[in-house]
C-alpha cells in the first residue's frame, strides 16, 4: 500500500513492462491494482509459490528494478503485507 507520486496509469505501465520482461521467468501469476478512495494504491501480486516469491525478493536485479522503476513513482515507503491466498 502506497501513495503515488505519479499517476496510477504510469505505475500500471511499469508493472506491465515488468510482467512482459521478467514475470514468466520468476513464477508471476497475476497482479491486481486498486486505487483507494483516500488516494493510495494497493497492488496484489501473486506468485506460483512462496519459494519463487522469496527468490525474487532476494534477486539483485529485482532490487535494482524496484529502486529505479517503482520507487520514483511513490510518495514514501510502501507498506508490504505478505501472505497466502485462500481459495
Secondary structure, DSSP 4 states (H G I P E B T S, - for coil): -EEBSS-HHHHHHHHHHHHHHTGGGTTEEEEEEEE-TTSEEEEEEEES-HHHHHHHHT-HHHHHHIIIIIGGGBSSPPPP-------
